[in-house]
Amino acid sequence: MRRNSLNLGNSQQGFNALMIGILITFIVVSLAMVIPDNMSDNAIGSFLSAIYTLIIYFIANRMHGKELKAHSLEKLPFIPDGAPLG
């Protein structure tokens, strides 16, 4: 999201995206560390993953939703020709 913001000419939004990403990652890792070991690892891990994914989805949609939709409607490529995919 930071790179997209910078590419769109919005350095402040790029900085905000970086800080939000660091904060959310810190919160999720902290929560994972305080969950008791006797709880079902699969259920808690799945729940944390789902919550983390939803939070990031809504943030990304709020930050870049309009631009991505306009880009898609114009049928423009999302990855420049010759750019590495990884």
PDB file of N, CA, C and O in Angstrom:
ATOM      1  N   MET A   1       0.826  -1.179   0.000  1.00  0.00           N
ATOM      2  CA  MET A   1       0.000   0.000   0.000  1.00  0.00           C
ATOM      3  C   MET A   1       0.874   1.246   0.000  1.00  0.00           C
ATOM      4  O   MET A   1       0.534   2.260  -0.610  1.00  0.00           O
ATOM      5  N   ARG A   2       2.003   1.154   0.693  1.00  0.00           N
ATOM      6  CA  ARG A   2       2.914   2.301   0.693  1.00  0.00           C
ATOM      7  C   ARG A   2       3.399   2.598  -0.720  1.00  0.00           C
ATOM      8  O   ARG A   2       3.377   3.748  -1.161  1.00  0.00           O
ATOM      9  N   ARG A   3       3.833   1.567  -1.423  1.00  0.00           N
ATOM     10  CA  ARG A   3       4.354   1.757  -2.782  1.00  0.00           C
ATOM     11  C   ARG A   3       3.260   2.303  -3.691  1.00  0.00           C
ATOM     12  O   ARG A   3       3.530   3.195  -4.496  1.00  0.00           O
ATOM     13  N   ASN A   4       2.039   1.798  -3.587  1.00  0.00           N
ATOM     14  CA  ASN A   4       0.939   2.322  -4.399  1.00  0.00           C
ATOM     15  C   ASN A   4       0.710   3.797  -4.111  1.00  0.00           C
ATOM     16  O   ASN A   4       0.513   4.590  -5.032  1.00  0.00           O
ATOM     17  N   SER A   5       0.734   4.169  -2.832  1.00  0.00           N
ATOM     18  CA  SER A   5       0.538   5.571  -2.469  1.00  0.00           C
ATOM     19  C   SER A   5       1.635   6.449  -3.058  1.00  0.00           C
ATOM     20  O   SER A   5       1.362   7.526  -3.590  1.00  0.00           O
ATOM     21  N   LEU A   6       2.878   5.982  -2.958  1.00  0.00           N
ATOM     22  CA  LEU A   6       3.987   6.753  -3.525  1.00  0.00           C
ATOM     23  C   LEU A   6       3.848   6.859  -5.040  1.00  0.00           C
ATOM     24  O   LEU A   6       4.094   7.920  -5.614  1.00  0.00           O
ATOM     25  N   ASN A   7       3.455   5.772  -5.686  1.00  0.00           N
ATOM     26  CA  ASN A   7       3.270   5.804  -7.148  1.00  0.00           C
ATOM     27  C   ASN A   7       2.154   6.750  -7.561  1.00  0.00           C
ATOM     28  O   ASN A   7       2.179   7.309  -8.657  1.00  0.00           O
ATOM     29  N   LEU A   8       1.175   6.926  -6.681  1.00  0.00           N
ATOM     30  CA  LEU A   8       0.074   7.847  -6.965  1.00  0.00           C
ATOM     31  C   LEU A   8       0.393   9.278  -6.544  1.00  0.00           C
ATOM     32  O   LEU A   8      -0.448  10.169  -6.660  1.00  0.00           O
ATOM     33  N   GLY A   9       1.625   9.493  -6.048  1.00  0.00           N
ATOM     34  CA  GLY A   9       2.061  10.841  -5.701  1.00  0.00           C
ATOM     35  C   GLY A   9       1.614  11.311  -4.329  1.00  0.00           C
ATOM     36  O   GLY A   9       1.560  12.514  -4.071  1.00  0.00           O
ATOM     37  N   ASN A  10       1.291  10.371  -3.442  1.00  0.00           N
ATOM     38  CA  ASN A  10       0.825  10.757  -2.120  1.00  0.00           C
ATOM     39  C   ASN A  10       1.768  10.194  -1.063  1.00  0.00           C
ATOM     40  O   ASN A  10       1.526   9.119  -0.513  1.00  0.00           O
ATOM     41  N   SER A  11       2.832  10.921  -0.785  1.00  0.00           N
ATOM     42  CA  SER A  11       3.849  10.432   0.154  1.00  0.00           C
ATOM     43  C   SER A  11       3.335  10.370   1.587  1.00  0.00           C
ATOM     44  O   SER A  11       3.738   9.482   2.338  1.00  0.00           O
ATOM     45  N   GLN A  12       2.462  11.281   1.985  1.00  0.00           N
ATOM     46  CA  GLN A  12       1.911  11.237   3.347  1.00  0.00           C
ATOM     47  C   GLN A  12       1.065   9.982   3.542  1.00  0.00           C
ATOM     48  O   GLN A  12       1.158   9.321   4.576  1.00  0.00           O
ATOM     49  N   GLN A  13       0.254   9.660   2.563  1.00  0.00           N
ATOM     50  CA  GLN A  13      -0.553   8.442   2.646  1.00  0.00           C
ATOM     51  C   GLN A  13       0.352   7.211   2.660  1.00  0.00           C
ATOM     52  O   GLN A  13       0.046   6.227   3.332  1.00  0.00           O
ATOM     53  N   GLY A  14       1.458   7.258   1.928  1.00  0.00           N
ATOM     54  CA  GLY A  14       2.417   6.163   1.942  1.00  0.00           C
ATOM     55  C   GLY A  14       3.032   5.969   3.312  1.00  0.00           C
ATOM     56  O   GLY A  14       3.186   4.839   3.774  1.00  0.00           O
ATOM     57  N   PHE A  15       3.383   7.058   3.960  1.00  0.00           N
ATOM     58  CA  PHE A  15       3.916   6.994   5.321  1.00  0.00           C
ATOM     59  C   PHE A  15       2.868   6.422   6.270  1.00  0.00           C
ATOM     60  O   PHE A  15       3.173   5.566   7.101  1.00  0.00           O
ATOM     61  N   ASN A  16       1.621   6.903   6.141  1.00  0.00           N
ATOM     62  CA  ASN A  16       0.534   6.391   6.986  1.00  0.00           C
ATOM     63  C   ASN A  16       0.331   4.896   6.780  1.00  0.00           C
ATOM     64  O   ASN A  16       0.117   4.164   7.746  1.00  0.00           O
ATOM     65  N   ALA A  17       0.393   4.440   5.555  1.00  0.00           N
ATOM     66  CA  ALA A  17       0.221   3.015   5.257  1.00  0.00           C
ATOM     67  C   ALA A  17       1.320   2.198   5.924  1.00  0.00           C
ATOM     68  O   ALA A  17       1.049   1.134   6.481  1.00  0.00           O
ATOM     69  N   LEU A  18       2.534   2.678   5.874  1.00  0.00           N
ATOM     70  CA  LEU A  18       3.649   1.980   6.510  1.00  0.00           C
ATOM     71  C   LEU A  18       3.449   1.910   8.022  1.00  0.00           C
ATOM     72  O   LEU A  18       3.636   0.852   8.624  1.00  0.00           O
ATOM     73  N   MET A  19       3.076   3.008   8.627  1.00  0.00           N
ATOM     74  CA  MET A  19       2.877   3.034  10.084  1.00  0.00           C
ATOM     75  C   MET A  19       1.704   2.151  10.504  1.00  0.00           C
ATOM     76  O   MET A  19       1.786   1.449  11.512  1.00  0.00           O
ATOM     77  N   ILE A  20       0.620   2.183   9.742  1.00  0.00           N
ATOM     78  CA  ILE A  20      -0.536   1.336  10.046  1.00  0.00           C
ATOM     79  C   ILE A  20      -0.146  -0.138   9.941  1.00  0.00           C
ATOM     80  O   ILE A  20      -0.529  -0.945  10.787  1.00  0.00           O
ATOM     81  N   GLY A  21       0.610  -0.484   8.911  1.00  0.00           N
ATOM     82  CA  GLY A  21       1.057  -1.867   8.749  1.00  0.00           C
ATOM     83  C   GLY A  21       1.917  -2.335   9.903  1.00  0.00           C
ATOM     84  O   GLY A  21       1.755  -3.454  10.389  1.00  0.00           O
ATOM     85  N   ILE A  22       2.832  -1.486  10.344  1.00  0.00           N
ATOM     86  CA  ILE A  22       3.692  -1.836  11.479  1.00  0.00           C
ATOM     87  C   ILE A  22       2.851  -1.990  12.744  1.00  0.00           C
ATOM     88  O   ILE A  22       3.038  -2.947  13.496  1.00  0.00           O
ATOM     89  N   LEU A  23       1.937  -1.068  12.982  1.00  0.00           N
ATOM     90  CA  LEU A  23       1.099  -1.110  14.174  1.00  0.00           C
ATOM     91  C   LEU A  23       0.224  -2.362  14.205  1.00  0.00           C
ATOM     92  O   LEU A  23       0.157  -3.050  15.224  1.00  0.00           O
ATOM     93  N   ILE A  24      -0.439  -2.654  13.104  1.00  0.00           N
ATOM     94  CA  ILE A  24      -1.323  -3.822  13.058  1.00  0.00           C
ATOM     95  C   ILE A  24      -0.520  -5.104  13.229  1.00  0.00           C
ATOM     96  O   ILE A  24      -0.956  -6.015  13.933  1.00  0.00           O
ATOM     97  N   THR A  25       0.634  -5.187  12.602  1.00  0.00           N
ATOM     98  CA  THR A  25       1.479  -6.367  12.756  1.00  0.00           C
ATOM     99  C   THR A  25       1.900  -6.534  14.214  1.00  0.00           C
ATOM    100  O   THR A  25       1.869  -7.646  14.742  1.00  0.00           O
ATOM    101  N   PHE A  26       2.289  -5.452  14.863  1.00  0.00           N
ATOM    102  CA  PHE A  26       2.669  -5.496  16.269  1.00  0.00           C
ATOM    103  C   PHE A  26       1.508  -5.988  17.138  1.00  0.00           C
ATOM    104  O   PHE A  26       1.703  -6.815  18.030  1.00  0.00           O
ATOM    105  N   ILE A  27       0.316  -5.484  16.878  1.00  0.00           N
ATOM    106  CA  ILE A  27      -0.861  -5.888  17.651  1.00  0.00           C
ATOM    107  C   ILE A  27      -1.156  -7.373  17.459  1.00  0.00           C
ATOM    108  O   ILE A  27      -1.401  -8.086  18.432  1.00  0.00           O
ATOM    109  N   VAL A  28      -1.136  -7.842  16.220  1.00  0.00           N
ATOM    110  CA  VAL A  28      -1.443  -9.244  15.949  1.00  0.00           C
ATOM    111  C   VAL A  28      -0.401 -10.164  16.584  1.00  0.00           C
ATOM    112  O   VAL A  28      -0.760 -11.181  17.179  1.00  0.00           O
ATOM    113  N   VAL A  29       0.874  -9.825  16.467  1.00  0.00           N
ATOM    114  CA  VAL A  29       1.926 -10.650  17.075  1.00  0.00           C
ATOM    115  C   VAL A  29       1.791 -10.630  18.593  1.00  0.00           C
ATOM    116  O   VAL A  29       1.964 -11.664  19.238  1.00  0.00           O
ATOM    117  N   SER A  30       1.486  -9.479  19.173  1.00  0.00           N
ATOM    118  CA  SER A  30       1.293  -9.385  20.619  1.00  0.00           C
ATOM    119  C   SER A  30       0.132 -10.253  21.077  1.00  0.00           C
ATOM    120  O   SER A  30       0.241 -10.956  22.081  1.00  0.00           O
ATOM    121  N   LEU A  31      -0.975 -10.209  20.352  1.00  0.00           N
ATOM    122  CA  LEU A  31      -2.125 -11.050  20.690  1.00  0.00           C
ATOM    123  C   LEU A  31      -1.772 -12.529  20.597  1.00  0.00           C
ATOM    124  O   LEU A  31      -2.164 -13.326  21.450  1.00  0.00           O
ATOM    125  N   ALA A  32      -1.033 -12.885  19.562  1.00  0.00           N
ATOM    126  CA  ALA A  32      -0.647 -14.286  19.390  1.00  0.00           C
ATOM    127  C   ALA A  32       0.225 -14.770  20.539  1.00  0.00           C
ATOM    128  O   ALA A  32       0.190 -15.948  20.895  1.00  0.00           O
ATOM    129  N   MET A  33       1.000 -13.873  21.116  1.00  0.00           N
ATOM    130  CA  MET A  33       1.903 -14.257  22.203  1.00  0.00           C
ATOM    131  C   MET A  33       1.182 -14.407  23.541  1.00  0.00           C
ATOM    132  O   MET A  33       1.663 -15.137  24.408  1.00  0.00           O
ATOM    133  N   VAL A  34       0.049 -13.741  23.733  1.00  0.00           N
ATOM    134  CA  VAL A  34      -0.639 -13.809  25.019  1.00  0.00           C
ATOM    135  C   VAL A  34      -1.770 -14.840  25.050  1.00  0.00           C
ATOM    136  O   VAL A  34      -2.358 -15.078  26.105  1.00  0.00           O
ATOM    137  N   ILE A  35      -2.073 -15.441  23.928  1.00  0.00           N
ATOM    138  CA  ILE A  35      -3.126 -16.460  23.895  1.00  0.00           C
ATOM    139  C   ILE A  35      -2.612 -17.710  24.604  1.00  0.00           C
ATOM    140  O   ILE A  35      -1.521 -18.187  24.292  1.00  0.00           O
ATOM    141  N   PRO A  36      -3.377 -18.245  25.548  1.00  0.00           N
ATOM    142  CA  PRO A  36      -2.939 -19.448  26.266  1.00  0.00           C
ATOM    143  C   PRO A  36      -2.708 -20.632  25.325  1.00  0.00           C
ATOM    144  O   PRO A  36      -3.415 -20.809  24.332  1.00  0.00           O
ATOM    145  N   ASP A  37      -1.703 -21.432  25.663  1.00  0.00           N
ATOM    146  CA  ASP A  37      -1.355 -22.582  24.832  1.00  0.00           C
ATOM    147  C   ASP A  37      -2.427 -23.660  24.825  1.00  0.00           C
ATOM    148  O   ASP A  37      -2.506 -24.435  23.871  1.00  0.00           O
ATOM    149  N   ASN A  38      -3.251 -23.731  25.857  1.00  0.00           N
ATOM    150  CA  ASN A  38      -4.237 -24.807  25.926  1.00  0.00           C
ATOM    151  C   ASN A  38      -5.475 -24.558  25.063  1.00  0.00           C
ATOM    152  O   ASN A  38      -6.346 -25.422  24.968  1.00  0.00           O
ATOM    153  N   MET A  39      -5.557 -23.392  24.437  1.00  0.00           N
ATOM    154  CA  MET A  39      -6.672 -23.120  23.529  1.00  0.00           C
ATOM    155  C   MET A  39      -6.389 -23.768  22.184  1.00  0.00           C
ATOM    156  O   MET A  39      -5.233 -24.016  21.841  1.00  0.00           O
ATOM    157  N   SER A  40      -7.417 -24.035  21.437  1.00  0.00           N
ATOM    158  CA  SER A  40      -7.258 -24.665  20.131  1.00  0.00           C
ATOM    159  C   SER A  40      -6.464 -23.758  19.200  1.00  0.00           C
ATOM    160  O   SER A  40      -6.938 -22.691  18.810  1.00  0.00           O
ATOM    161  N   ASP A  41      -5.248 -24.187  18.844  1.00  0.00           N
ATOM    162  CA  ASP A  41      -4.377 -23.376  17.998  1.00  0.00           C
ATOM    163  C   ASP A  41      -5.005 -23.099  16.636  1.00  0.00           C
ATOM    164  O   ASP A  41      -4.889 -21.991  16.112  1.00  0.00           O
ATOM    165  N   ASN A  42      -5.663 -24.091  16.067  1.00  0.00           N
ATOM    166  CA  ASN A  42      -6.248 -23.897  14.734  1.00  0.00           C
ATOM    167  C   ASN A  42      -7.343 -22.840  14.748  1.00  0.00           C
ATOM    168  O   ASN A  42      -7.397 -21.990  13.859  1.00  0.00           O
ATOM    169  N   ALA A  43      -8.212 -22.887  15.745  1.00  0.00           N
ATOM    170  CA  ALA A  43      -9.319 -21.934  15.797  1.00  0.00           C
ATOM    171  C   ALA A  43      -8.812 -20.516  16.031  1.00  0.00           C
ATOM    172  O   ALA A  43      -9.237 -19.584  15.348  1.00  0.00           O
ATOM    173  N   ILE A  44      -7.913 -20.349  16.987  1.00  0.00           N
ATOM    174  CA  ILE A  44      -7.391 -19.020  17.288  1.00  0.00           C
ATOM    175  C   ILE A  44      -6.564 -18.482  16.130  1.00  0.00           C
ATOM    176  O   ILE A  44      -6.697 -17.316  15.760  1.00  0.00           O
ATOM    177  N   GLY A  45      -5.715 -19.321  15.558  1.00  0.00           N
ATOM    178  CA  GLY A  45      -4.897 -18.896  14.423  1.00  0.00           C
ATOM    179  C   GLY A  45      -5.746 -18.500  13.234  1.00  0.00           C
ATOM    180  O   GLY A  45      -5.463 -17.505  12.566  1.00  0.00           O
ATOM    181  N   SER A  46      -6.779 -19.270  12.968  1.00  0.00           N
ATOM    182  CA  SER A  46      -7.683 -18.951  11.854  1.00  0.00           C
ATOM    183  C   SER A  46      -8.423 -17.647  12.123  1.00  0.00           C
ATOM    184  O   SER A  46      -8.597 -16.822  11.227  1.00  0.00           O
ATOM    185  N   PHE A  47      -8.857 -17.473  13.368  1.00  0.00           N
ATOM    186  CA  PHE A  47      -9.572 -16.252  13.728  1.00  0.00           C
ATOM    187  C   PHE A  47      -8.673 -15.028  13.568  1.00  0.00           C
ATOM    188  O   PHE A  47      -9.082 -14.030  12.974  1.00  0.00           O
ATOM    189  N   LEU A  48      -7.454 -15.100  14.095  1.00  0.00           N
ATOM    190  CA  LEU A  48      -6.528 -13.973  13.965  1.00  0.00           C
ATOM    191  C   LEU A  48      -6.205 -13.676  12.509  1.00  0.00           C
ATOM    192  O   LEU A  48      -6.129 -12.515  12.107  1.00  0.00           O
ATOM    193  N   SER A  49      -6.015 -14.729  11.722  1.00  0.00           N
ATOM    194  CA  SER A  49      -5.728 -14.541  10.290  1.00  0.00           C
ATOM    195  C   SER A  49      -6.889 -13.861   9.582  1.00  0.00           C
ATOM    196  O   SER A  49      -6.686 -12.961   8.766  1.00  0.00           O
ATOM    197  N   ALA A  50      -8.107 -14.291   9.895  1.00  0.00           N
ATOM    198  CA  ALA A  50      -9.289 -13.701   9.261  1.00  0.00           C
ATOM    199  C   ALA A  50      -9.444 -12.236   9.656  1.00  0.00           C
ATOM    200  O   ALA A  50      -9.718 -11.392   8.803  1.00  0.00           O
ATOM    201  N   ILE A  51      -9.273 -11.930  10.934  1.00  0.00           N
ATOM    202  CA  ILE A  51      -9.395 -10.546  11.400  1.00  0.00           C
ATOM    203  C   ILE A  51      -8.327  -9.664  10.757  1.00  0.00           C
ATOM    204  O   ILE A  51      -8.620  -8.569  10.277  1.00  0.00           O
ATOM    205  N   TYR A  52      -7.080 -10.153  10.755  1.00  0.00           N
ATOM    206  CA  TYR A  52      -5.970  -9.408  10.158  1.00  0.00           C
ATOM    207  C   TYR A  52      -6.248  -9.129   8.674  1.00  0.00           C
ATOM    208  O   TYR A  52      -6.047  -8.014   8.192  1.00  0.00           O
ATOM    209  N   THR A  53      -6.708 -10.153   7.968  1.00  0.00           N
ATOM    210  CA  THR A  53      -6.998 -10.007   6.538  1.00  0.00           C
ATOM    211  C   THR A  53      -8.120  -9.007   6.301  1.00  0.00           C
ATOM    212  O   THR A  53      -8.023  -8.176   5.398  1.00  0.00           O
ATOM    213  N   LEU A  54      -9.182  -9.072   7.097  1.00  0.00           N
ATOM    214  CA  LEU A  54     -10.292  -8.127   6.937  1.00  0.00           C
ATOM    215  C   LEU A  54      -9.859  -6.690   7.224  1.00  0.00           C
ATOM    216  O   LEU A  54     -10.244  -5.768   6.506  1.00  0.00           O
ATOM    217  N   ILE A  55      -9.068  -6.505   8.260  1.00  0.00           N
ATOM    218  CA  ILE A  55      -8.590  -5.153   8.587  1.00  0.00           C
ATOM    219  C   ILE A  55      -7.775  -4.591   7.427  1.00  0.00           C
ATOM    220  O   ILE A  55      -7.992  -3.453   7.010  1.00  0.00           O
ATOM    221  N   ILE A  56      -6.842  -5.381   6.907  1.00  0.00           N
ATOM    222  CA  ILE A  56      -6.004  -4.920   5.801  1.00  0.00           C
ATOM    223  C   ILE A  56      -6.841  -4.674   4.545  1.00  0.00           C
ATOM    224  O   ILE A  56      -6.600  -3.711   3.819  1.00  0.00           O
ATOM    225  N   TYR A  57      -7.818  -5.537   4.289  1.00  0.00           N
ATOM    226  CA  TYR A  57      -8.697  -5.346   3.122  1.00  0.00           C
ATOM    227  C   TYR A  57      -9.423  -3.999   3.210  1.00  0.00           C
ATOM    228  O   TYR A  57      -9.441  -3.236   2.244  1.00  0.00           O
ATOM    229  N   PHE A  58     -10.017  -3.713   4.367  1.00  0.00           N
ATOM    230  CA  PHE A  58     -10.767  -2.464   4.501  1.00  0.00           C
ATOM    231  C   PHE A  58      -9.857  -1.238   4.426  1.00  0.00           C
ATOM    232  O   PHE A  58     -10.239  -0.215   3.857  1.00  0.00           O
ATOM    233  N   ILE A  59      -8.672  -1.338   4.990  1.00  0.00           N
ATOM    234  CA  ILE A  59      -7.727  -0.223   4.894  1.00  0.00           C
ATOM    235  C   ILE A  59      -7.306  -0.011   3.442  1.00  0.00           C
ATOM    236  O   ILE A  59      -7.284   1.121   2.957  1.00  0.00           O
ATOM    237  N   ALA A  60      -6.972  -1.102   2.747  1.00  0.00           N
ATOM    238  CA  ALA A  60      -6.564  -0.995   1.339  1.00  0.00           C
ATOM    239  C   ALA A  60      -7.689  -0.446   0.486  1.00  0.00           C
ATOM    240  O   ALA A  60      -7.456   0.386  -0.390  1.00  0.00           O
ATOM    241  N   ASN A  61      -8.899  -0.900   0.731  1.00  0.00           N
ATOM    242  CA  ASN A  61     -10.040  -0.425  -0.044  1.00  0.00           C
ATOM    243  C   ASN A  61     -10.279   1.062   0.205  1.00  0.00           C
ATOM    244  O   ASN A  61     -10.601   1.808  -0.719  1.00  0.00           O
ATOM    245  N   ARG A  62     -10.120   1.483   1.446  1.00  0.00           N
ATOM    246  CA  ARG A  62     -10.304   2.901   1.763  1.00  0.00           C
ATOM    247  C   ARG A  62      -9.212   3.767   1.144  1.00  0.00           C
ATOM    248  O   ARG A  62      -9.476   4.870   0.666  1.00  0.00           O
ATOM    249  N   MET A  63      -7.987   3.258   1.159  1.00  0.00           N
ATOM    250  CA  MET A  63      -6.863   4.051   0.657  1.00  0.00           C
ATOM    251  C   MET A  63      -6.792   4.076  -0.867  1.00  0.00           C
ATOM    252  O   MET A  63      -6.477   5.111  -1.454  1.00  0.00           O
ATOM    253  N   HIS A  64      -7.081   2.947  -1.511  1.00  0.00           N
ATOM    254  CA  HIS A  64      -6.841   2.834  -2.949  1.00  0.00           C
ATOM    255  C   HIS A  64      -8.026   2.306  -3.754  1.00  0.00           C
ATOM    256  O   HIS A  64      -7.900   2.066  -4.955  1.00  0.00           O
ATOM    257  N   GLY A  65      -9.160   2.124  -3.112  1.00  0.00           N
ATOM    258  CA  GLY A  65     -10.312   1.536  -3.788  1.00  0.00           C
ATOM    259  C   GLY A  65     -10.742   2.276  -5.042  1.00  0.00           C
ATOM    260  O   GLY A  65     -10.963   1.661  -6.085  1.00  0.00           O
ATOM    261  N   LYS A  66     -10.859   3.582  -4.947  1.00  0.00           N
ATOM    262  CA  LYS A  66     -11.315   4.382  -6.094  1.00  0.00           C
ATOM    263  C   LYS A  66     -10.331   4.273  -7.264  1.00  0.00           C
ATOM    264  O   LYS A  66     -10.730   4.082  -8.413  1.00  0.00           O
ATOM    265  N   GLU A  67      -9.050   4.399  -6.948  1.00  0.00           N
ATOM    266  CA  GLU A  67      -8.028   4.340  -7.994  1.00  0.00           C
ATOM    267  C   GLU A  67      -7.978   2.963  -8.655  1.00  0.00           C
ATOM    268  O   GLU A  67      -7.862   2.859  -9.876  1.00  0.00           O
ATOM    269  N   LEU A  68      -8.067   1.906  -7.842  1.00  0.00           N
ATOM    270  CA  LEU A  68      -8.029   0.553  -8.401  1.00  0.00           C
ATOM    271  C   LEU A  68      -9.248   0.274  -9.275  1.00  0.00           C
ATOM    272  O   LEU A  68      -9.129  -0.356 -10.326  1.00  0.00           O
ATOM    273  N   LYS A  69     -10.418   0.740  -8.845  1.00  0.00           N
ATOM    274  CA  LYS A  69     -11.631   0.530  -9.636  1.00  0.00           C
ATOM    275  C   LYS A  69     -11.533   1.282 -10.964  1.00  0.00           C
ATOM    276  O   LYS A  69     -11.864   0.730 -12.013  1.00  0.00           O
ATOM    277  N   ALA A  70     -11.084   2.526 -10.924  1.00  0.00           N
ATOM    278  CA  ALA A  70     -10.934   3.312 -12.156  1.00  0.00           C
ATOM    279  C   ALA A  70      -9.918   2.656 -13.083  1.00  0.00           C
ATOM    280  O   ALA A  70     -10.127   2.592 -14.295  1.00  0.00           O
ATOM    281  N   HIS A  71      -8.820   2.170 -12.514  1.00  0.00           N
ATOM    282  CA  HIS A  71      -7.779   1.501 -13.294  1.00  0.00           C
ATOM    283  C   HIS A  71      -8.336   0.249 -13.969  1.00  0.00           C
ATOM    284  O   HIS A  71      -8.052  -0.024 -15.136  1.00  0.00           O
ATOM    285  N   SER A  72      -9.132  -0.502 -13.212  1.00  0.00           N
ATOM    286  CA  SER A  72      -9.729  -1.728 -13.739  1.00  0.00           C
ATOM    287  C   SER A  72     -10.743  -1.421 -14.845  1.00  0.00           C
ATOM    288  O   SER A  72     -10.783  -2.113 -15.862  1.00  0.00           O
ATOM    289  N   LEU A  73     -11.559  -0.385 -14.646  1.00  0.00           N
ATOM    290  CA  LEU A  73     -12.563  -0.026 -15.653  1.00  0.00           C
ATOM    291  C   LEU A  73     -11.922   0.417 -16.961  1.00  0.00           C
ATOM    292  O   LEU A  73     -12.495   0.234 -18.035  1.00  0.00           O
ATOM    293  N   GLU A  74     -10.731   0.999 -16.866  1.00  0.00           N
ATOM    294  CA  GLU A  74     -10.019   1.412 -18.068  1.00  0.00           C
ATOM    295  C   GLU A  74      -9.251   0.250 -18.701  1.00  0.00           C
ATOM    296  O   GLU A  74      -8.594   0.412 -19.729  1.00  0.00           O
ATOM    297  N   LYS A  75      -9.345  -0.933 -18.066  1.00  0.00           N
ATOM    298  CA  LYS A  75      -8.692  -2.161 -18.541  1.00  0.00           C
ATOM    299  C   LYS A  75      -7.179  -1.985 -18.699  1.00  0.00           C
ATOM    300  O   LYS A  75      -6.578  -2.478 -19.654  1.00  0.00           O
ATOM    301  N   LEU A  76      -6.583  -1.278 -17.751  1.00  0.00           N
ATOM    302  CA  LEU A  76      -5.139  -1.085 -17.734  1.00  0.00           C
ATOM    303  C   LEU A  76      -4.488  -2.215 -16.944  1.00  0.00           C
ATOM    304  O   LEU A  76      -5.110  -2.767 -16.036  1.00  0.00           O
ATOM    305  N   PRO A  77      -3.249  -2.567 -17.274  1.00  0.00           N
ATOM    306  CA  PRO A  77      -2.589  -3.647 -16.524  1.00  0.00           C
ATOM    307  C   PRO A  77      -2.235  -3.197 -15.113  1.00  0.00           C
ATOM    308  O   PRO A  77      -1.932  -2.027 -14.882  1.00  0.00           O
ATOM    309  N   PHE A  78      -2.277  -4.135 -14.175  1.00  0.00           N
ATOM    310  CA  PHE A  78      -1.916  -3.824 -12.796  1.00  0.00           C
ATOM    311  C   PHE A  78      -0.432  -4.043 -12.541  1.00  0.00           C
ATOM    312  O   PHE A  78       0.119  -3.500 -11.584  1.00  0.00           O
ATOM    313  N   ILE A  79       0.210  -4.821 -13.375  1.00  0.00           N
ATOM    314  CA  ILE A  79       1.648  -5.053 -13.261  1.00  0.00           C
ATOM    315  C   ILE A  79       2.287  -4.589 -14.572  1.00  0.00           C
ATOM    316  O   ILE A  79       1.900  -5.063 -15.641  1.00  0.00           O
ATOM    317  N   PRO A  80       3.256  -3.672 -14.512  1.00  0.00           N
ATOM    318  CA  PRO A  80       3.889  -3.196 -15.744  1.00  0.00           C
ATOM    319  C   PRO A  80       4.527  -4.352 -16.527  1.00  0.00           C
ATOM    320  O   PRO A  80       5.014  -5.317 -15.937  1.00  0.00           O
ATOM    321  N   ASP A  81       4.517  -4.245 -17.831  1.00  0.00           N
ATOM    322  CA  ASP A  81       5.135  -5.267 -18.667  1.00  0.00           C
ATOM    323  C   ASP A  81       6.587  -5.465 -18.269  1.00  0.00           C
ATOM    324  O   ASP A  81       7.338  -4.500 -18.127  1.00  0.00           O
ATOM    325  N   GLY A  82       6.977  -6.718 -18.091  1.00  0.00           N
ATOM    326  CA  GLY A  82       8.344  -7.045 -17.750  1.00  0.00           C
ATOM    327  C   GLY A  82       8.683  -6.943 -16.281  1.00  0.00           C
ATOM    328  O   GLY A  82       9.805  -7.249 -15.879  1.00  0.00           O
ATOM    329  N   ALA A  83       7.705  -6.508 -15.457  1.00  0.00           N
ATOM    330  CA  ALA A  83       7.984  -6.382 -14.019  1.00  0.00           C
ATOM    331  C   ALA A  83       7.968  -7.756 -13.372  1.00  0.00           C
ATOM    332  O   ALA A  83       7.148  -8.600 -13.734  1.00  0.00           O
ATOM    333  N   PRO A  84       8.867  -7.995 -12.413  1.00  0.00           N
ATOM    334  CA  PRO A  84       8.862  -9.293 -11.713  1.00  0.00           C
ATOM    335  C   PRO A  84       7.603  -9.422 -10.859  1.00  0.00           C
ATOM    336  O   PRO A  84       7.111  -8.435 -10.312  1.00  0.00           O
ATOM    337  N   LEU A  85       7.089 -10.636 -10.750  1.00  0.00           N
ATOM    338  CA  LEU A  85       5.872 -10.868  -9.995  1.00  0.00           C
ATOM    339  C   LEU A  85       6.132 -11.083  -8.505  1.00  0.00           C
ATOM    340  O   LEU A  85       5.182 -11.101  -7.722  1.00  0.00           O
ATOM    341  N   GLY A  86       7.366 -11.245  -8.097  1.00  0.00           N
ATOM    342  CA  GLY A  86       7.633 -11.526  -6.687  1.00  0.00           C
ATOM    343  C   GLY A  86       8.379 -10.463  -6.076  1.00  0.00           C
ATOM    344  O   GLY A  86       8.693 -10.533  -4.888  1.00  0.00           O
TER     345      GLY A  86
END
